[in-house]
Amino acid sequence: MKTKDIVRNHHLNGASFETWIKQSEYKYRIGLMGGIEVDDTQSIEEMVGAFKQFELQNQERAAREDAERDRAAQLKQQSLDSMLVTSGFGFEGYAITKYSGYISGDGVVQIDRGRDGVFGRPTNTGKSLMASLDQIRRKALTELKEAAYELGCNAVIGVDFDYLTLDPQTANSSGGTTYLPYVFGVTANGNAVTIEKNALAALP
């Protein structure tokens, strides 16, 4: 019996069913026209039941994996939200129990120069940069925290910011110069550490 008939009669996913047949213990052969045919001596109802059970198990496994990913993402976000960050080198009431090294995080923004010509409008670079500065600084700080999280740390000390300005240009096909958008970058630097509350600080 052709798999396409089984799929039609039992409202199955054709591609999934044929893939499953090839991996199962049921006997099948490739027909003259390229389609898959199963041995008619086998119980089609049993075969369909086994496939549906397989599909159900796949769906349940996928649901578990999705739930695990969601839980891991929530735990990570909670850890990032509670992570302590300072420009100093310690936290009052806490002791540093592990130093995991220097880390950094970056944020970048491009600002258009405006359009050339009589009707072109120049860009107020300073205004555009200041409007974006908080956003890219937050992004750099977020990447810094994520780097600390990947190292198993729960705090960052000695945090500072470096600022970078680029004025990219390139030659064009007419032999002139094309001025690309300005690029402004922020790098957050620090040291990833693990901290614990001091015994005295933990007392009520």
C-alpha positions in Angstrom: 0.0 0.0 0.0 1.3 3.4 -0.9 2.1 5.8 2.0 0.3 8.6 0.3 -2.9 6.6 0.6 -2.3 5.8 4.2 -1.6 9.5 4.9 -4.8 10.6 3.1 -7.0 8.0 4.8 -5.7 8.7 8.3 -5.0 12.5 8.0 -1.3 12.2 8.7 1.7 14.4 8.0 3.1 12.9 4.8 6.7 13.9 5.2 6.9 13.0 8.8 5.2 9.6 8.2 7.6 8.7 5.4 10.6 9.7 7.4 9.4 7.6 10.3 8.7 4.6 8.1 12.3 4.6 6.9 13.6 4.6 10.5 11.1 2.1 11.8 11.1 -1.7 11.8 8.2 -1.9 9.3 8.9 -3.3 5.9 8.7 -0.9 2.9 10.0 -0.5 -0.6 10.5 2.4 -3.1 7.9 2.2 -5.9 8.7 2.5 -9.6 7.5 6.1 -9.5 9.7 6.9 -6.5 6.9 6.8 -3.9 7.2 4.6 -0.7 5.0 1.5 -0.5 4.6 -0.6 2.7 4.2 -4.3 2.8 0.4 -5.1 2.7 1.0 -8.1 5.1 1.5 -5.7 7.9 -1.3 -4.2 10.0 -1.9 -0.6 8.7 -3.9 0.3 11.8 -1.1 -0.9 14.0 1.4 1.1 11.9 -0.6 4.3 12.1 -1.1 3.8 15.9 2.7 3.4 16.3 3.3 6.6 14.3 0.8 8.6 16.2 2.4 7.5 19.5 5.8 8.5 18.1 4.4 11.9 17.1 2.8 12.4 20.6 6.1 11.5 22.3 7.9 14.0 20.1 5.4 16.7 20.9 5.7 16.0 24.6 9.5 16.1 24.4 9.4 19.4 22.5 7.1 20.9 25.1 9.4 19.8 27.9 12.4 21.2 26.1 10.6 24.5 25.5 9.6 24.7 29.2 13.2 24.0 30.2 14.5 26.7 27.9 11.9 29.2 29.3 12.9 28.3 32.9 16.6 28.7 32.1 16.0 32.0 30.4 13.9 33.2 33.5 16.7 32.1 35.9 19.3 33.8 33.8 17.3 37.1 33.7 16.7 36.9 37.4 20.5 36.5 37.9 21.3 39.4 35.6 18.7 41.6 37.3 20.1 40.9 40.8 23.8 41.1 39.7 25.7 43.9 41.6 27.9 46.2 39.6 30.3 48.9 40.9 33.1 51.2 39.8 34.7 50.4 43.1 36.4 47.2 44.2 34.0 45.8 46.7 30.5 45.9 48.2 29.6 46.8 51.7 28.4 43.8 53.6 29.8 41.3 51.0 33.0 39.4 50.7 34.6 38.5 47.4 35.2 34.8 47.3 36.4 34.4 43.7 38.0 36.5 41.0 37.3 35.3 37.5 39.1 37.9 35.4 38.7 40.9 33.2 35.5 41.1 31.0 34.0 43.7 28.7 30.8 44.4 26.9 30.1 46.6 23.9 27.4 48.9 22.5 27.4 50.7 19.2 25.3 53.1 17.2 25.5 54.5 13.6 24.3 58.1 13.0 23.5 59.2 9.5 25.3 62.3 8.2 22.3 63.5 6.4 21.6 64.0 2.7 23.7 65.9 0.2 22.4 68.5 -2.2 20.2 71.6 -2.1 17.4 69.8 -0.3 19.7 67.8 2.0 19.2 68.1 5.7 22.4 67.9 7.8 22.4 65.7 10.9 22.7 67.2 14.3 25.3 64.7 15.3 25.6 65.8 18.9 21.9 65.7 19.5 21.5 62.3 17.8 24.5 60.9 19.8 23.2 62.1 23.2 19.8 60.6 22.4 21.5 57.2 21.7 24.2 57.3 24.4 22.1 56.0 27.3 20.8 53.1 25.1 24.3 52.0 23.9 25.7 52.4 27.4 23.0 50.1 28.8 23.6 47.6 26.0 27.4 47.6 26.9 26.5 47.1 30.6 24.1 44.3 29.7 26.8 42.5 27.7 29.2 43.0 30.6 26.7 41.3 33.0 26.1 38.4 30.6 29.9 37.9 30.4 30.1 37.7 34.2 27.1 35.3 34.2 28.8 33.0 31.7 31.7 32.8 34.1 29.4 31.8 36.9 29.8 35.1 38.7 27.2 37.3 40.4 28.9 40.7 40.5 31.3 43.0 38.6 33.8 45.4 40.2 36.0 48.1 38.8 33.6 49.1 36.1 34.4 51.9 33.7 33.5 52.9 30.2 35.6 53.6 27.1 34.2 55.7 24.2 35.1 55.3 20.6 34.2 57.6 17.6 34.8 56.5 14.0 34.5 58.6 10.8 34.4 55.9 8.1 35.1 56.8 4.5 35.5 54.8 1.3 36.4 55.5 -2.3 33.5 55.4 -4.7 33.3 54.3 -8.4 33.7 57.9 -9.7 37.0 58.4 -7.9 35.5 60.5 -5.1 34.9 59.8 -1.4 31.8 58.3 0.1 31.3 59.3 3.7 29.6 56.5 5.6 27.5 57.0 8.8 29.3 58.0 11.9 30.0 55.2 14.3 30.0 55.7 18.1 30.8 52.8 20.4 30.9 52.3 24.1 32.8 49.5 25.9 32.1 48.6 29.5 35.0 47.0 31.3 35.3 45.3 34.7 36.3 42.3 36.7 33.9 39.4 37.2 33.7 38.2 40.8 31.7 36.0 43.0 30.5 37.6 46.2 28.8 36.3 49.4 27.2 38.2 52.3 29.5 38.6 55.3 28.5 36.5 58.3 27.8 39.5 60.4 25.9 41.3 57.6 23.7 38.2 57.2 22.5 38.4 60.9 19.1 40.1 61.5 
